[in-house]
Amino acid sequence: MVDLDATIVGCHSRKQNATGTYKGGFGHHHLGGWIANTGESLSILPRPGNAGSNTATDHVTVLDEVLAQIPDEGRHSKLLVRIDGAGASHDTVSHLERLGTTRRRVAWTIGWTITSVEEAAIKALPERVWVPYLDQDGTIAPPVDYDDATSDETHGCGGPGSEYGHVAELTGLAKRPGWPTSMRLIVRRVPIAPRDQAAGKVTALEKATGWKYAITATNIGRMRGIPGTNQPQWLDVLHRHHAVVEDHVRAAKTTGLGLLPSASWRINTAWVLLTGIARDLDVWTRLLAFHDHELLAKAEPATMRKLVYWLPARLAHHARKRWLRFDRDHPHTDAITTAWHRLAALPAVT
C-alpha cells in the first residue's frame, strides 16, 4: 500500500531552485512515495518550489521509482496506490492503469475535484442511497457537535441524527469523457466544520444542504478474498486512511528532509536521497529489532535518537576481543542489547 504526497520544505536563505510556493512561502516542493503500514521511504523527487501540485510527469516518475523499489521477482503481486486530489489528472490515471499486468494488479484511489458536473449528480442522489460514514475500525461514526447551537442546518438535509456523516455511490451520474470506464466515484458528506466556514471553503451547494462534500475516484470493483471491498463505505474508509502519509512526511522531515544544507541543487538532491536512506534505516531498525517493544516499536525519530542512538556506551578491548559496554542504568539497556543480538544474527546481505 503506497501513498504519494507532496511536501514543502521552507528555506530561510537563497538556495538553487528555491522559489515561491503555492502556499505563499519560499522553498522547495518535493514529491515522495511511502509504504503506508511501515513508513518506508520508496522515493523522494526533489522539485523547485514552484512545481505544480498535480504535475503528471512528476507523479509518473515517482510511481516508476516506487515500483523499482518493491521486489517482485516475477511473482504475482497486488499494489494499492493512494494519492490526494493532486493525482486526478488524465496522464496520472492512465499511467496507473498501464502499470497493471497479468502478474501485478494495481488498484488506486485518488481525490477528485468537485465541479458543477459532480454537484448536479449529488443533487440527483435520493436520500435513501446514503449510508452511514464509518470510522477506521468499521463502526458507525457518532455525530459531532461543533458548538452548542446545534440545529438542522448543522446536520444537513437529514436533520439531527445518530451518524456523523454519510457515503454514497456517484458512479454513472457524474459523467466526464476521457476517463477509464471502470472508474468509480464515491461521494462523502460530513457536517461543515467551523474552520471551513471561517476560511470561506464552503460552496453554494454546501451552504444550501449543510453538508461538506468530498469525492474519491477508484478502479476498485471487488477484491477477491476481502469481503465488502465493493461497498462505498469500505472504499471511503480505505482512501481516508491515506492521511497517515502526513505522519511519514513529518518523520522524514525530522530525519533531515526539512533542513537542506547547501545552496547547491546537486548537493541538496544528494541530501534528499540520504534522508530517504536514513528514514529506511530507522524504520528497519524498529521493525527488525524492536518490533515487540511497547514504546520503541512505533517510536518517532526524535524518540529513537534520545533513547537508542544516543545511548551512552564504551568500546573496550579484552582478551583480544572488542566489547561494547552499555550503561546499565539506562531504562532501555536490556531492549537495546536484545536488539543488538537480533541485528547481529541477521544473514549477510548478498
C-alpha positions as CSV (number, residue, x, y, z in Angstrom):
1,M,0.0,0.0,0.0
2,V,1.8,3.1,-1.3
3,D,0.9,6.7,-0.5
4,L,2.1,9.6,-2.7
5,D,2.2,13.1,-1.3
6,A,4.0,16.4,-1.8
7,T,5.5,18.5,0.9
8,I,7.0,22.0,1.1
9,V,10.5,22.4,2.5
10,G,10.9,26.0,3.5
11,C,14.2,27.9,3.0
12,H,15.4,30.9,5.0
13,S,18.2,31.7,2.6
14,R,18.8,31.8,-1.2
15,K,19.2,28.2,-2.4
16,Q,19.2,27.0,-6.0
17,N,15.7,26.3,-7.3
18,A,14.1,27.7,-4.2
19,T,11.1,29.8,-5.3
20,G,7.8,31.0,-4.1
21,T,5.4,28.2,-3.3
22,Y,1.6,27.9,-3.8
23,K,1.1,28.4,-0.1
24,G,2.8,31.7,-0.2
25,G,6.1,30.6,1.3
26,F,9.6,30.2,-0.1
27,G,11.5,27.0,-0.6
28,H,11.2,23.6,-2.4
29,H,8.2,21.4,-3.2
30,H,9.2,17.7,-3.1
31,L,7.1,14.7,-4.1
32,G,7.5,11.3,-2.4
33,G,6.1,7.9,-2.0
34,W,5.9,5.9,1.3
35,I,4.7,2.5,2.3
36,A,1.6,3.0,4.4
37,N,1.9,0.4,7.1
38,T,5.7,0.7,7.7
39,G,6.6,4.2,6.8
40,E,9.4,3.2,4.5
41,S,10.5,5.8,2.0
42,L,10.4,4.5,-1.5
43,S,11.2,7.6,-3.5
44,I,11.5,11.4,-2.9
45,L,11.7,13.6,-6.0
46,P,13.4,16.9,-5.3
47,R,11.5,19.7,-7.1
48,P,11.6,23.5,-7.2
49,G,9.3,25.5,-5.0
50,N,7.0,26.5,-7.9
51,A,6.4,22.9,-9.0
52,G,2.8,22.2,-9.6
53,S,0.8,20.0,-7.1
54,N,-0.8,18.0,-9.9
55,T,2.1,17.7,-12.3
56,A,1.5,14.4,-14.0
57,T,5.1,13.8,-15.2
58,D,6.4,14.1,-11.6
59,H,3.7,11.6,-10.4
60,V,4.7,9.2,-13.2
61,T,8.4,9.5,-12.3
62,V,7.7,8.8,-8.6
63,L,5.4,5.9,-9.4
64,D,8.0,4.2,-11.6
65,E,10.7,4.7,-8.9
66,V,8.3,3.2,-6.3
67,L,7.8,0.1,-8.4
68,A,11.5,-0.3,-8.9
69,Q,11.9,-0.3,-5.1
70,I,9.3,-3.1,-4.5
71,P,10.8,-6.6,-5.1
72,D,8.5,-8.7,-7.4
73,E,10.8,-11.3,-8.9
74,G,8.2,-12.3,-11.4
75,R,5.6,-13.3,-8.8
76,H,2.0,-12.3,-8.8
77,S,1.6,-9.2,-6.6
78,K,-1.0,-6.6,-5.6
79,L,-0.3,-3.0,-5.2
80,L,-2.6,-0.2,-3.9
81,V,-1.6,3.4,-4.7
82,R,-3.4,6.3,-2.9
83,I,-3.0,9.9,-4.0
84,D,-4.9,13.0,-2.9
85,G,-6.6,15.4,-5.4
86,A,-3.2,16.2,-7.0
87,G,-3.3,12.9,-8.7
88,A,-6.6,13.5,-10.5
89,S,-5.1,14.0,-14.0
90,H,-5.6,12.0,-17.2
91,D,-1.9,11.2,-17.5
92,T,-1.5,10.0,-14.0
93,V,-4.6,7.8,-14.1
94,S,-3.7,6.4,-17.5
95,H,-0.2,5.5,-16.2
96,L,-1.7,3.8,-13.2
97,E,-3.9,1.8,-15.5
98,R,-0.9,0.8,-17.6
99,L,1.0,-0.4,-14.6
100,G,-1.2,-3.4,-14.2
101,T,0.0,-6.6,-15.8
102,T,-1.0,-10.3,-15.8
103,R,1.3,-10.7,-12.8
104,R,0.6,-7.5,-11.0
105,R,-2.7,-5.8,-10.1
106,V,-2.5,-2.1,-9.4
107,A,-5.5,-0.7,-7.5
108,W,-5.7,3.0,-6.9
109,T,-7.8,5.7,-5.0
110,I,-7.5,9.4,-5.8
111,G,-9.1,12.5,-4.5
112,W,-11.5,14.1,-7.0
113,T,-12.3,17.7,-7.7
114,I,-15.9,18.7,-7.4
115,T,-17.2,20.7,-10.3
116,S,-20.7,21.7,-11.5
117,V,-21.0,18.2,-13.1
118,E,-20.5,16.5,-9.7
119,E,-22.7,19.0,-7.9
120,A,-25.5,18.2,-10.3
121,A,-25.0,14.5,-9.7
122,I,-25.0,14.9,-5.9
123,K,-28.3,16.8,-6.1
124,A,-29.8,13.9,-8.1
125,L,-29.0,11.4,-5.4
126,P,-32.1,10.2,-3.5
127,E,-31.7,10.4,0.3
128,R,-32.2,6.6,0.6
129,V,-28.9,5.8,-1.1
130,W,-26.8,7.5,1.6
131,V,-25.2,5.0,4.0
132,P,-23.5,5.8,7.4
133,Y,-20.0,7.2,7.5
134,L,-17.6,4.7,9.2
135,D,-14.6,5.2,11.5
136,Q,-11.4,3.4,10.7
137,D,-12.4,0.5,13.0
138,G,-15.5,-0.1,10.9
139,T,-18.0,1.3,13.4
140,I,-20.5,4.0,12.6
141,A,-19.0,7.4,13.4
142,P,-21.1,9.2,16.1
143,P,-22.3,12.8,15.5
144,V,-20.1,15.7,16.3
145,D,-21.5,19.0,17.6
146,Y,-19.0,21.7,16.9
147,D,-20.8,24.2,19.1
148,D,-23.9,24.4,21.4
149,A,-26.0,25.9,18.7
150,T,-26.7,22.5,17.1
151,S,-29.5,22.8,14.5
152,D,-30.9,21.1,11.5
153,E,-28.6,23.2,9.4
154,T,-25.5,21.7,11.2
155,H,-26.6,18.1,10.3
156,G,-27.7,18.9,6.8
157,C,-30.7,17.6,4.9
158,G,-31.0,14.6,7.1
159,G,-31.5,16.7,10.3
160,P,-30.1,15.8,13.7
161,G,-29.4,12.1,13.6
162,S,-27.3,9.3,15.0
163,E,-24.5,9.4,12.4
164,Y,-21.7,11.8,11.8
165,G,-21.9,11.7,8.0
166,H,-22.8,9.5,5.0
167,V,-21.3,7.9,1.9
168,A,-22.9,7.1,-1.5
169,E,-22.0,5.8,-4.9
170,L,-21.9,8.5,-7.6
171,T,-20.7,6.4,-10.5
172,G,-22.7,6.8,-13.6
173,L,-24.2,10.1,-12.6
174,A,-21.2,12.4,-13.0
175,K,-20.0,11.6,-16.5
176,R,-16.9,13.1,-17.9
177,P,-15.4,12.0,-21.2
178,G,-11.9,10.6,-21.4
179,W,-11.7,8.8,-18.1
180,P,-11.5,4.9,-17.7
181,T,-14.9,3.2,-18.0
182,S,-14.0,1.1,-14.9
183,M,-13.5,4.2,-12.7
184,R,-15.9,4.6,-9.8
185,L,-16.8,7.8,-7.9
186,I,-17.6,7.6,-4.1
187,V,-19.0,10.8,-2.5
188,R,-18.8,11.5,1.2
189,R,-20.7,14.2,3.2
190,V,-19.9,15.4,6.7
191,P,-21.0,18.4,8.8
192,I,-19.4,21.7,7.8
193,A,-16.6,22.4,10.3
194,P,-16.3,26.0,11.7
195,R,-12.8,26.2,10.3
196,D,-14.2,25.7,6.8
197,Q,-16.8,28.3,7.4
198,A,-14.2,30.8,8.6
199,A,-11.9,30.1,5.7
200,G,-14.7,30.5,3.2
201,K,-14.3,27.0,1.8
202,V,-18.0,26.4,1.5
203,T,-19.7,26.2,-1.8
204,A,-23.3,27.3,-2.6
205,L,-24.4,23.7,-2.6
206,E,-22.8,23.0,0.7
207,K,-24.4,26.2,2.2
208,A,-27.8,25.0,0.9
209,T,-27.5,21.5,2.2
210,G,-25.4,22.0,5.4
211,W,-23.0,19.2,4.3
212,K,-19.4,19.3,3.3
213,Y,-18.7,17.0,0.3
214,A,-15.7,15.1,-0.9
215,I,-15.3,12.6,-3.7
216,T,-12.9,9.7,-4.2
217,A,-12.1,8.1,-7.6
218,T,-11.0,4.5,-7.7
219,N,-10.7,1.5,-10.0
220,I,-11.6,-1.0,-7.3
221,G,-14.6,-3.1,-8.0
222,R,-14.2,-6.1,-5.8
223,M,-11.1,-7.6,-4.2
224,R,-11.0,-11.3,-4.1
225,G,-10.9,-12.7,-0.6
226,I,-11.7,-9.4,1.1
227,P,-15.4,-9.0,1.9
228,G,-17.1,-5.7,1.4
229,T,-14.5,-4.2,-0.9
230,N,-17.2,-3.2,-3.4
231,Q,-19.1,-1.2,-0.8
232,P,-18.8,2.6,-0.9
233,Q,-18.3,2.7,2.9
234,W,-15.2,0.4,2.7
235,L,-13.7,2.4,-0.2
236,D,-14.2,5.7,1.6
237,V,-12.5,4.4,4.7
238,L,-9.7,3.0,2.6
239,H,-8.9,6.3,1.0
240,R,-9.3,8.4,4.1
241,H,-6.6,6.2,5.7
242,H,-4.3,8.0,3.1
243,A,-3.9,10.6,5.8
244,V,-1.2,8.5,7.5
245,V,1.2,9.8,4.8
246,E,1.3,13.0,6.7
247,D,3.0,11.2,9.6
248,H,5.5,9.7,7.3
249,V,6.3,13.1,5.7
250,R,6.7,14.6,9.2
251,A,9.1,11.8,10.2
252,A,11.1,12.3,7.0
253,K,11.4,16.0,7.8
254,T,12.6,15.2,11.3
255,T,15.2,12.8,9.8
256,G,16.6,15.6,7.7
257,L,14.3,16.3,4.8
258,G,13.2,19.5,6.4
259,L,16.7,21.0,6.5
260,L,18.6,21.4,3.2
261,P,22.3,22.1,4.0
262,S,23.6,23.8,0.8
263,A,22.9,26.5,-1.7
264,S,23.8,23.9,-4.4
265,W,20.9,21.9,-6.0
266,R,23.1,18.9,-6.6
267,I,24.2,18.7,-3.0
268,N,20.7,19.1,-1.8
269,T,19.5,16.4,-4.2
270,A,22.1,14.1,-2.7
271,W,20.9,15.2,0.8
272,V,17.3,14.3,-0.1
273,L,18.4,10.8,-1.2
274,L,20.4,10.3,2.1
275,T,17.4,11.4,4.2
276,G,15.3,8.6,2.4
277,I,18.0,6.1,3.3
278,A,18.2,7.3,6.9
279,R,14.5,7.1,7.2
280,D,14.5,3.5,5.9
281,L,17.3,2.5,8.3
282,D,15.3,3.9,11.2
283,V,12.2,2.1,10.1
284,W,14.0,-1.2,9.6
285,T,15.7,-0.9,13.0
286,R,12.3,-0.7,14.6
287,L,10.8,-3.5,12.5
288,L,13.6,-6.0,12.9
289,A,14.9,-5.2,16.4
290,F,12.2,-3.5,18.4
291,H,9.0,-5.0,17.0
292,D,7.9,-6.3,20.3
293,H,8.8,-3.3,22.4
294,E,5.7,-1.3,23.5
295,L,7.4,2.1,23.2
296,L,10.1,1.7,20.6
297,A,8.1,-0.3,18.1
298,K,6.3,2.8,16.9
299,A,8.7,5.5,18.2
300,E,9.3,8.7,16.3
301,P,12.8,9.5,15.0
302,A,13.4,12.0,17.9
303,T,12.5,9.3,20.4
304,M,14.8,6.8,18.8
305,R,17.7,9.3,18.9
306,K,17.1,10.1,22.5
307,L,16.6,6.5,23.8
308,V,18.6,4.4,21.4
309,Y,21.0,6.1,19.1
310,W,22.5,8.4,21.8
311,L,22.8,5.6,24.4
312,P,26.0,6.1,26.5
313,A,28.4,3.2,25.8
314,R,32.1,2.4,25.9
315,L,34.1,0.3,23.4
316,A,36.5,-1.9,25.5
317,H,39.3,-4.3,24.4
318,H,39.7,-7.5,26.4
319,A,41.1,-11.0,25.6
320,R,41.7,-9.9,22.0
321,K,38.1,-9.0,21.5
322,R,36.1,-5.8,21.4
323,W,33.3,-5.4,23.9
324,L,30.6,-2.7,23.6
325,R,29.6,-1.9,27.2
326,F,26.3,-0.1,27.6
327,D,25.1,2.0,30.6
328,R,23.4,-0.5,33.0
329,D,21.3,2.3,34.5
330,H,19.7,3.3,31.2
331,P,16.0,2.3,31.2
332,H,16.1,0.6,27.8
333,T,19.5,-1.1,28.0
334,D,18.0,-4.6,28.0
335,A,15.9,-3.8,25.0
336,I,18.8,-2.4,23.1
337,T,21.1,-5.3,23.9
338,T,18.4,-7.7,22.7
339,A,18.1,-5.6,19.5
340,W,21.8,-5.7,19.0
341,H,21.8,-9.5,19.1
342,R,18.8,-9.7,16.8
343,L,20.6,-7.4,14.2
344,A,23.8,-9.3,14.5
345,A,22.0,-12.6,13.9
346,L,20.6,-11.4,10.5
347,P,22.0,-13.1,7.5
348,A,24.5,-11.1,5.5
349,V,23.2,-9.2,2.5
350,T,24.2,-10.9,-0.8
